[in-house]
Amino acid sequence: MRLKDIIILQNKIDLVTESVAQNQHESIQKFIQGTIADGAPVVPISAQLKYNVDVVCEYVEKRIPVPVRDFVSPPQMIVIRSFDVNKPGSEVDELKGGVAGGSILQGVLKMGQEVEVRPGIITKDNEGRVKCIPIYSRIVSLFAEQNELQYAVPGGLIGVGLTVDPTLTRADRLVGQVLGEVGALPDVYSELEVNFFLLRRLLGVRSKEGEKAGKVTKLSKGEVLMLNIGSMCTGARVLAVKHDLAKLQLTSPVCTKEGEKVALSRRVEKHWRLIGWGQIQKGLKMDLPARS
């Protein structure tokens, strides 16, 4: 995906002997030879026991440049978690609104700000057509770790307390949605045209000793793929393929924009395996109801 700065983490070294860890380290070095990750540091760590986590922080600090932050554009945040903070049996006057957690891509979120969540509530009409109703709310709290904020900027994870019904946010129901300024969010698409690039070989599939990993076959009309766009994970049926361009029908609408990168996965031996990536060229936009 044209990544430039790569750090490889060899995790769970506390579960194997030193010799096995060394063999794994050498295998990783051989695996990345001739790829874009060739020469990238391979850091053995144990996330559970915090071994070498300080070394990872040092590498991130020294090798990876700080991305340019956009504080001027209308705010947009991808939701990677959402939950209901109310305890069972809470009194009505003690109830709090739902909470969405994620990373701000651009702009600044402020306390008291009116926000919109897209695609929002997804339903089907009597004829089976998918409809989306954006969720409108107001920010009542902002948190980073245990710190209460008055405003939040791009970088790190932010918890946003809203005035919405907590039923809408419980059990990660808002994951994959986009939160931001009212009327300034990207469009919602039900179909996408993607310029795609396939990997040469399957990753993560065990092959018999001496055999090479299986090749990635071309996309075929009618097959079902899994798409990852931002934090959204959705199924997609291939409607048409022409050279390196594919037209995909999404099982669930996605709030995204042209030029956004997507990851493509295919079901191989009962597991979803990464087979390539792509970039959105255009798509079929959905009509959203006006705010009442």
BAKOLKE-624032 format. One record per residue (C-alpha): residue number from 1; residue in one letter; z negated, x negated, y. Coordinates in steps of 0.001 Angstrom, whole numbers, plus 524288, in hexadecimal, padded with zeros to 5 digits. Each point is the difference from the previous one (the first is absolute). Layout:
<rec num="NUM" residu="A" w="Z" u="X" v="Y"/>
...
% end
This chain:
<rec num="1" residu="M" w="80000" u="80000" v="80000"/>
<rec num="2" residu="R" w="802C7" u="7F45D" v="808C1"/>
<rec num="3" residu="L" w="7F1D3" u="7FC15" v="8011C"/>
<rec num="4" residu="K" w="7FD8A" u="7F2EA" v="80680"/>
<rec num="5" residu="D" w="7F177" u="7FD34" v="7FEDF"/>
<rec num="6" residu="I" w="7FAB3" u="80139" v="7F21F"/>
<rec num="7" residu="I" w="7F2D7" u="7FCAC" v="7F9ED"/>
<rec num="8" residu="I" w="7FE69" u="80203" v="7F148"/>
<rec num="9" residu="L" w="7F275" u="8039A" v="7FAF6"/>
<rec num="10" residu="Q" w="7FC79" u="7FD05" v="7F1E1"/>
<rec num="11" residu="N" w="7F4FF" u="809D5" v="7FE25"/>
<rec num="12" residu="K" w="7F583" u="80202" v="7F570"/>
<rec num="13" residu="I" w="7FE45" u="7F185" v="7FD01"/>
<rec num="14" residu="D" w="7F1D4" u="8030B" v="7FC77"/>
<rec num="15" residu="L" w="804E9" u="806F8" v="7F3B6"/>
<rec num="16" residu="V" w="80752" u="7F461" v="7FA10"/>
<rec num="17" residu="T" w="7FD09" u="7F1DE" v="7FC9F"/>
<rec num="18" residu="E" w="803E4" u="7F4CF" v="808EE"/>
<rec num="19" residu="S" w="80B20" u="7FBBF" v="7F6F9"/>
<rec num="20" residu="V" w="805B7" u="80DD1" v="7FF68"/>
<rec num="21" residu="A" w="7FF04" u="80143" v="80ED6"/>
<rec num="22" residu="Q" w="80718" u="7F300" v="8014F"/>
<rec num="23" residu="N" w="80ADB" u="8048E" v="7F6CF"/>
<rec num="24" residu="Q" w="8016D" u="80CA1" v="807A1"/>
<rec num="25" residu="H" w="800BE" u="7F832" v="80CA0"/>
<rec num="26" residu="E" w="80B11" u="7F7BE" v="7FA76"/>
<rec num="27" residu="S" w="8070B" u="80C33" v="7FB06"/>
<rec num="28" residu="I" w="7FF7C" u="805F3" v="80D9A"/>
<rec num="29" residu="Q" w="80589" u="7F382" v="805D9"/>
<rec num="30" residu="K" w="80B63" u="80050" v="7F644"/>
<rec num="31" residu="F" w="8024F" u="80E80" v="80262"/>
<rec num="32" residu="I" w="801C2" u="7FE5D" v="80EC0"/>
<rec num="33" residu="Q" w="808E3" u="7F425" v="7FF26"/>
<rec num="34" residu="G" w="80CE0" u="80291" v="806D8"/>
<rec num="35" residu="T" w="7FB05" u="80C92" v="80648"/>
<rec num="36" residu="I" w="7FC20" u="802E8" v="80DFA"/>
<rec num="37" residu="A" w="7F1D6" u="7FD8A" v="7FBCD"/>
<rec num="38" residu="D" w="802F6" u="7F213" v="7FB86"/>
<rec num="39" residu="G" w="7F607" u="7F6F9" v="80663"/>
<rec num="40" residu="A" w="7F68A" u="80B07" v="80347"/>
<rec num="41" residu="P" w="7F1A4" u="7FCC2" v="7FD61"/>
<rec num="42" residu="V" w="7FA42" u="80571" v="7F35F"/>
<rec num="43" residu="V" w="7F17E" u="80258" v="8024A"/>
<rec num="44" residu="P" w="7F729" u="802AC" v="7F420"/>
<rec num="45" residu="I" w="7F5C2" u="80A1D" v="803CF"/>
<rec num="46" residu="S" w="7F5FF" u="8098D" v="7FAD2"/>
<rec num="47" residu="A" w="7FF85" u="80BB7" v="8090C"/>
<rec num="48" residu="Q" w="7F3FB" u="80584" v="7F90F"/>
<rec num="49" residu="L" w="7F7FE" u="7F378" v="80110"/>
<rec num="50" residu="K" w="805F6" u="7FBF2" v="80D2C"/>
<rec num="51" residu="Y" w="804CF" u="7F2EF" v="7FA9D"/>
<rec num="52" residu="N" w="809C5" u="7F96A" v="80947"/>
<rec num="53" residu="V" w="800C3" u="80BD6" v="80900"/>
<rec num="54" residu="D" w="7FCCC" u="7F6B2" v="80B3D"/>
<rec num="55" residu="V" w="80BCA" u="7F7BB" v="7FC0E"/>
<rec num="56" residu="V" w="808C1" u="80C11" v="80071"/>
<rec num="57" residu="C" w="7FAFA" u="8030F" v="80DB6"/>
<rec num="58" residu="E" w="802E9" u="7F1FC" v="80411"/>
<rec num="59" residu="Y" w="80DE7" u="800D0" v="7FABF"/>
<rec num="60" residu="V" w="80244" u="80D16" v="806D3"/>
<rec num="61" residu="E" w="7FADE" u="7FA4F" v="80CAB"/>
<rec num="62" residu="K" w="80811" u="7F383" v="7FF67"/>
<rec num="63" residu="R" w="80CA6" u="803F1" v="7F917"/>
<rec num="64" residu="I" w="802C1" u="80E03" v="80404"/>
<rec num="65" residu="P" w="80320" u="80290" v="80E61"/>
<rec num="66" residu="V" w="7F952" u="80B67" v="806C0"/>
<rec num="67" residu="P" w="809EB" u="80B29" v="80111"/>
<rec num="68" residu="V" w="803E8" u="804E8" v="80D62"/>
<rec num="69" residu="R" w="7F7C6" u="80BF3" v="8036B"/>
<rec num="70" residu="D" w="805F2" u="80B93" v="8072D"/>
<rec num="71" residu="F" w="7F5D1" u="80676" v="808C4"/>
<rec num="72" residu="V" w="809B9" u="8075C" v="80898"/>
<rec num="73" residu="S" w="8079F" u="808F5" v="7F6C7"/>
<rec num="74" residu="P" w="7FAB4" u="80D60" v="7FBE0"/>
<rec num="75" residu="P" w="7F5A4" u="7FDE8" v="7F567"/>
<rec num="76" residu="Q" w="8039F" u="8010D" v="7F197"/>
<rec num="77" residu="M" w="7F6E1" u="7FDF6" v="7F477"/>
<rec num="78" residu="I" w="80368" u="80045" v="7F182"/>
<rec num="79" residu="V" w="7F582" u="806F6" v="7F821"/>
<rec num="80" residu="I" w="7FBC5" u="7F897" v="7F3C1"/>
<rec num="81" residu="R" w="7F36D" u="80798" v="7FD8A"/>
<rec num="82" residu="S" w="7FA40" u="80D14" v="803C7"/>
<rec num="83" residu="F" w="7F340" u="80666" v="7FC53"/>
<rec num="84" residu="D" w="7F5B9" u="80A58" v="8028A"/>
<rec num="85" residu="V" w="7F339" u="7F9FE" v="804EA"/>
<rec num="86" residu="N" w="7F809" u="80C89" v="7FE6E"/>
<rec num="87" residu="K" w="7F5A5" u="80058" v="7F56D"/>
<rec num="88" residu="P" w="7FF31" u="80BA0" v="7F6AC"/>
<rec num="89" residu="G" w="7F719" u="80A91" v="80543"/>
<rec num="90" residu="S" w="8018A" u="7FC42" v="80E64"/>
<rec num="91" residu="E" w="7FD23" u="80ACB" v="809C6"/>
<rec num="92" residu="V" w="80B80" u="805A8" v="80797"/>
<rec num="93" residu="D" w="7FB93" u="7FA4F" v="80D02"/>
<rec num="94" residu="E" w="7FEBB" u="7F27F" v="7F9A0"/>
<rec num="95" residu="L" w="80DE9" u="7FF97" v="7FABE"/>
<rec num="96" residu="K" w="808E0" u="7F523" v="804EB"/>
<rec num="97" residu="G" w="80ED6" u="7FF89" v="80080"/>
<rec num="98" residu="G" w="8086C" u="7F815" v="7F6BF"/>
<rec num="99" residu="V" w="8018F" u="7F13E" v="800F4"/>
<rec num="100" residu="A" w="80CB3" u="7F844" v="7FEC8"/>
<rec num="101" residu="G" w="80027" u="7F14F" v="7FDC7"/>
<rec num="102" residu="G" w="80B57" u="7F6C6" v="801E2"/>
<rec num="103" residu="S" w="806B9" u="7F5A9" v="8082D"/>
<rec num="104" residu="I" w="80569" u="8022B" v="80D97"/>
<rec num="105" residu="L" w="80E20" u="7FB60" v="8009F"/>
<rec num="106" residu="Q" w="80195" u="8012B" v="80EB1"/>
<rec num="107" residu="G" w="7F954" u="80557" v="80C14"/>
<rec num="108" residu="V" w="7F1B9" u="8030D" v="8028F"/>
<rec num="109" residu="L" w="7F7CC" u="80B57" v="7FAD5"/>
<rec num="110" residu="K" w="7F527" u="804F2" v="808E7"/>
<rec num="111" residu="M" w="7F42B" u="808BD" v="7FEA8"/>
<rec num="112" residu="G" w="80305" u="80E2D" v="80362"/>
<rec num="113" residu="Q" w="80EAF" u="7FE08" v="7FE7E"/>
<rec num="114" residu="E" w="80869" u="80B17" v="7FAA8"/>
<rec num="115" residu="V" w="80751" u="7FB5E" v="7F3D4"/>
<rec num="116" residu="E" w="80A07" u="80505" v="7F64D"/>
<rec num="117" residu="V" w="8012F" u="7FD35" v="7F167"/>
<rec num="118" residu="R" w="80D74" u="80093" v="7F98D"/>
<rec num="119" residu="P" w="8054B" u="80510" v="7F6BA"/>
<rec num="120" residu="G" w="7F331" u="807C2" v="7FFDD"/>
<rec num="121" residu="I" w="7FE3E" u="80B99" v="7F6D8"/>
<rec num="122" residu="I" w="80B43" u="800A6" v="7F642"/>
<rec num="123" residu="T" w="8033B" u="80D64" v="7FA28"/>
<rec num="124" residu="K" w="80B5B" u="80714" v="7F983"/>
<rec num="125" residu="D" w="8059D" u="80D35" v="803E6"/>
<rec num="126" residu="N" w="8042A" u="80AE1" v="7F6B0"/>
<rec num="127" residu="E" w="80D2B" u="7F97C" v="7FDD1"/>
<rec num="128" residu="G" w="7F9EB" u="7F2E8" v="7FC6B"/>
<rec num="129" residu="R" w="80384" u="7F923" v="80CB2"/>
<rec num="130" residu="V" w="7F634" u="7F5EC" v="804BD"/>
<rec num="131" residu="K" w="7F988" u="80236" v="80D30"/>
<rec num="132" residu="C" w="7F73E" u="7F709" v="807F5"/>
<rec num="133" residu="I" w="7F5D2" u="8044F" v="809E6"/>
<rec num="134" residu="P" w="7FAD3" u="7F498" v="80840"/>
<rec num="135" residu="I" w="7F136" u="7FF27" v="8019B"/>
<rec num="136" residu="Y" w="7FAD7" u="7FF72" v="80DF1"/>
<rec num="137" residu="S" w="7F271" u="7FAF0" v="802EA"/>
<rec num="138" residu="R" w="7F75D" u="7F840" v="80944"/>
<rec num="139" residu="I" w="7F948" u="7F2DA" v="7FDF1"/>
<rec num="140" residu="V" w="7F12B" u="80150" v="80031"/>
<rec num="141" residu="S" w="7FC48" u="7F294" v="7FA8A"/>
<rec num="142" residu="L" w="805F0" u="7F294" v="7FD9F"/>
<rec num="143" residu="F" w="7FA3E" u="7F5EF" v="7F6C3"/>
<rec num="144" residu="A" w="80349" u="7F233" v="7FBA5"/>
<rec num="145" residu="E" w="7F6C3" u="7FBE4" v="7F503"/>
<rec num="146" residu="Q" w="7F2D2" u="804B3" v="80567"/>
<rec num="147" residu="N" w="803E6" u="7FE9C" v="80E4D"/>
<rec num="148" residu="E" w="80221" u="80C2E" v="80821"/>
<rec num="149" residu="L" w="80B8C" u="7FE99" v="80949"/>
<rec num="150" residu="Q" w="804C2" u="80694" v="80C58"/>
<rec num="151" residu="Y" w="80E0D" u="7FBF1" v="7FD52"/>
<rec num="152" residu="A" w="80733" u="7F982" v="7F4B2"/>
<rec num="153" residu="V" w="80B6D" u="7F67A" v="80051"/>
<rec num="154" residu="P" w="809B8" u="7FAF3" v="7F5B7"/>
<rec num="155" residu="G" w="7FA65" u="7F6E1" v="7F59D"/>
<rec num="156" residu="G" w="7F5AB" u="80281" v="7F599"/>
<rec num="157" residu="L" w="7FB8C" u="80CCF" v="7FA18"/>
<rec num="158" residu="I" w="7FB43" u="80B3B" v="80872"/>
<rec num="159" residu="G" w="7F8B8" u="80C70" v="7FC61"/>
<rec num="160" residu="V" w="803DF" u="80B97" v="8087D"/>
<rec num="161" residu="G" w="7F6FF" u="80BDB" v="80069"/>
<rec num="162" residu="L" w="80782" u="80C8E" v="802C3"/>
<rec num="163" residu="T" w="7FCEE" u="80E52" v="80294"/>
<rec num="164" residu="V" w="8086B" u="804BA" v="7F489"/>
<rec num="165" residu="D" w="7FAD1" u="807A0" v="7F46B"/>
<rec num="166" residu="P" w="7FA7B" u="7F596" v="7F6AA"/>
<rec num="167" residu="T" w="806EA" u="80709" v="7F4C4"/>
<rec num="168" residu="L" w="80CBE" u="7FA35" v="80541"/>
<rec num="169" residu="T" w="7FADB" u="7F20B" v="7FF44"/>
<rec num="170" residu="R" w="7F78D" u="7FFF1" v="7F3C6"/>
<rec num="171" residu="A" w="803D2" u="7F791" v="7F445"/>
<rec num="172" residu="D" w="80A8C" u="7F855" v="80750"/>
<rec num="173" residu="R" w="8085F" u="80C10" v="8028C"/>
<rec num="174" residu="L" w="8056E" u="7FA19" v="80CA9"/>
<rec num="175" residu="V" w="80413" u="7F30B" v="7F9D7"/>
<rec num="176" residu="G" w="80DF3" u="7FC7D" v="803CE"/>
<rec num="177" residu="Q" w="8000A" u="80853" v="80C37"/>
<rec num="178" residu="V" w="8019C" u="7FAD6" v="80DDB"/>
<rec num="179" residu="L" w="7F63C" u="802C2" v="80AE2"/>
<rec num="180" residu="G" w="8033C" u="7FE32" v="80E4E"/>
<rec num="181" residu="E" w="802A6" u="8058B" v="80D68"/>
<rec num="182" residu="V" w="80452" u="80E36" v="80041"/>
<rec num="183" residu="G" w="80ED7" u="8010C" v="8005C"/>
<rec num="184" residu="A" w="8023B" u="7F145" v="7FF2D"/>
<rec num="185" residu="L" w="7FFF8" u="7FE0A" v="7F133"/>
<rec num="186" residu="P" w="80C26" u="7FCBB" v="7F7E4"/>
<rec num="187" residu="D" w="8080A" u="80AD4" v="7F9AF"/>
<rec num="188" residu="V" w="7FD20" u="805BA" v="7F296"/>
<rec num="189" residu="Y" w="80AA6" u="7FE1C" v="7F5BB"/>
<rec num="190" residu="S" w="80301" u="80712" v="7F349"/>
<rec num="191" residu="E" w="80BAD" u="7F74C" v="7FC84"/>
<rec num="192" residu="L" w="8028D" u="7F1AA" v="802DE"/>
<rec num="193" residu="E" w="80B96" u="7F6DC" v="7FFC9"/>
<rec num="194" residu="V" w="7FB26" u="7F27C" v="7FC49"/>
<rec num="195" residu="N" w="806CC" u="7F2D7" v="80052"/>
<rec num="196" residu="F" w="7F9F0" u="7F9E6" v="7F3C7"/>
<rec num="197" residu="F" w="7FEAC" u="7F2A1" v="7F984"/>
<rec num="198" residu="L" w="7FC84" u="7FF32" v="7F18E"/>
<rec num="199" residu="L" w="7F835" u="7F52B" v="7F97D"/>
<rec num="200" residu="R" w="806FC" u="7F800" v="7F5A3"/>
<rec num="201" residu="R" w="7F55B" u="801AA" v="7F5D9"/>
<rec num="202" residu="L" w="7F489" u="8091C" v="7FD80"/>
<rec num="203" residu="L" w="7F2A0" u="7FB74" v="8046C"/>
<rec num="204" residu="G" w="7F374" u="802AE" v="7F881"/>
<rec num="205" residu="V" w="806AB" u="8038F" v="7F31F"/>
<rec num="206" residu="R" w="7FBAE" u="7F839" v="7F43A"/>
<rec num="207" residu="S" w="80B46" u="7F9EA" v="7F876"/>
<rec num="208" residu="K" w="7FFAF" u="7FA29" v="7F269"/>
<rec num="209" residu="E" w="7FE0F" u="7F169" v="7FF10"/>
<rec num="210" residu="G" w="80C6D" u="7F8B4" v="80384"/>
<rec num="211" residu="E" w="80687" u="80C2B" v="805A8"/>
<rec num="212" residu="K" w="80350" u="80180" v="80E4E"/>
<rec num="213" residu="A" w="7FACA" u="80B5B" v="807F8"/>
<rec num="214" residu="G" w="808D4" u="80BF7" v="7FFA3"/>
<rec num="215" residu="K" w="80AB2" u="8014E" v="80A20"/>
<rec num="216" residu="V" w="7FF55" u="80A90" v="80A59"/>
<rec num="217" residu="T" w="80B35" u="80979" v="7FD95"/>
<rec num="218" residu="K" w="8075A" u="8069C" v="80B09"/>
<rec num="219" residu="L" w="7FB61" u="80CDE" v="805C5"/>
<rec num="220" residu="S" w="80633" u="80BDE" v="7F9AF"/>
<rec num="221" residu="K" w="80248" u="80D99" v="80558"/>
<rec num="222" residu="G" w="7F55F" u="809AA" v="7FC13"/>
<rec num="223" residu="E" w="7F57F" u="7F606" v="7FC5A"/>
<rec num="224" residu="V" w="7F258" u="80148" v="805B0"/>
<rec num="225" residu="L" w="7F9E3" u="7F4AD" v="8076D"/>
<rec num="226" residu="M" w="7F302" u="7FDEC" v="806AC"/>
<rec num="227" residu="L" w="80068" u="7FC6C" v="80E69"/>
<rec num="228" residu="N" w="7F56A" u="7F94D" v="807F9"/>
<rec num="229" residu="I" w="801BD" u="801D4" v="80E9F"/>
<rec num="230" residu="G" w="7F473" u="7FAF0" v="807DC"/>
<rec num="231" residu="S" w="7F452" u="805BE" v="7F8DD"/>
<rec num="232" residu="M" w="807AC" u="80B9F" v="7FAAE"/>
<rec num="233" residu="C" w="803BB" u="80039" v="7F1A8"/>
<rec num="234" residu="T" w="809FB" u="80A5B" v="7FC2F"/>
<rec num="235" residu="G" w="80A16" u="802DD" v="7F59B"/>
<rec num="236" residu="A" w="80E7D" u="7FFD1" v="80327"/>
<rec num="237" residu="R" w="80C12" u="804B0" v="7F896"/>
<rec num="238" residu="V" w="80C74" u="7F81E" v="801C7"/>
<rec num="239" residu="L" w="80A7C" u="80948" v="80525"/>
<rec num="240" residu="A" w="80ABD" u="7F5E1" v="801DF"/>
<rec num="241" residu="V" w="8022D" u="7F14F" v="7FF5C"/>
<rec num="242" residu="K" w="80AC0" u="7F83C" v="806A1"/>
<rec num="243" residu="H" w="7FF78" u="7F129" v="7FF96"/>
<rec num="244" residu="D" w="7F28B" u="7FCA3" v="805C6"/>
<rec num="245" residu="L" w="7FDD6" u="80D51" v="80653"/>
<rec num="246" residu="A" w="7F879" u="80AEF" v="7F942"/>
<rec num="247" residu="K" w="7FD70" u="80E07" v="80401"/>
<rec num="248" residu="L" w="7F28B" u="8047D" v="7FB7C"/>
<rec num="249" residu="Q" w="7F9C3" u="80D7A" v="7FF8A"/>
<rec num="250" residu="L" w="7F146" u="7FEFE" v="801F1"/>
<rec num="251" residu="T" w="7F656" u="80818" v="7F81D"/>
<rec num="252" residu="S" w="7F6DA" u="8000C" v="80BA7"/>
<rec num="253" residu="P" w="803EE" u="7FEF7" v="80E72"/>
<rec num="254" residu="V" w="7FD1F" u="7F321" v="806D9"/>
<rec num="255" residu="C" w="7FD43" u="7FCD7" v="80E44"/>
<rec num="256" residu="T" w="807A6" u="7F390" v="80286"/>
<rec num="257" residu="K" w="80AE5" u="7FA41" v="8084E"/>
<rec num="258" residu="E" w="80D19" u="7F947" v="7FE8D"/>
<rec num="259" residu="G" w="7FED3" u="7F181" v="7FD0B"/>
<rec num="260" residu="E" w="7F32B" u="8018F" v="7F87B"/>
<rec num="261" residu="K" w="7FEE7" u="7F847" v="7F352"/>
<rec num="262" residu="V" w="7FDEB" u="806C8" v="7F2F2"/>
<rec num="263" residu="A" w="7FC46" u="7FADF" v="7F284"/>
<rec num="264" residu="L" w="80763" u="8056E" v="7F430"/>
<rec num="265" residu="S" w="7F9B6" u="80181" v="7F28F"/>
<rec num="266" residu="R" w="8056F" u="804D3" v="7F30F"/>
<rec num="267" residu="R" w="7F8D1" u="80517" v="7F401"/>
<rec num="268" residu="V" w="800AC" u="7F5A0" v="7F55B"/>
<rec num="269" residu="E" w="7F861" u="801C2" v="7F348"/>
<rec num="270" residu="K" w="7F718" u="80A70" v="805D0"/>
<rec num="271" residu="H" w="7FCDD" u="7F7C2" v="80C0C"/>
<rec num="272" residu="W" w="805C3" u="7FF8C" v="80DA4"/>
<rec num="273" residu="R" w="805E4" u="7F28D" v="80281"/>
<rec num="274" residu="L" w="80507" u="7FA6E" v="80CBA"/>
<rec num="275" residu="I" w="80EDA" u="7FEA6" v="7FF40"/>
<rec num="276" residu="G" w="803B2" u="7FD6C" v="80E25"/>
<rec num="277" residu="W" w="7FE86" u="80384" v="80E30"/>
<rec num="278" residu="G" w="8080F" u="80638" v="80AA6"/>
<rec num="279" residu="Q" w="80124" u="803F3" v="80E24"/>
<rec num="280" residu="I" w="80189" u="80DD2" v="80512"/>
<rec num="281" residu="Q" w="80D31" u="8022A" v="806A1"/>
<rec num="282" residu="K" w="7FF27" u="80E8F" v="802DA"/>
<rec num="283" residu="G" w="7FB5E" u="80C98" v="7F9DD"/>
<rec num="284" residu="L" w="7FEF7" u="80EBF" v="80033"/>
<rec num="285" residu="K" w="7F5DA" u="803E9" v="80A2B"/>
<rec num="286" residu="M" w="7F74D" u="80BCA" v="7FE0B"/>
<rec num="287" residu="D" w="7FDA9" u="80A38" v="80A80"/>
<rec num="288" residu="L" w="7F193" u="80074" v="80382"/>
<rec num="289" residu="P" w="7F9CA" u="80C21" v="80605"/>
<rec num="290" residu="A" w="7FC13" u="7FF03" v="80E48"/>
<rec num="291" residu="R" w="7F190" u="7FF0A" v="80326"/>
<rec num="292" residu="S" w="7FA5C" u="80D8D" v="801BD"/>
% end
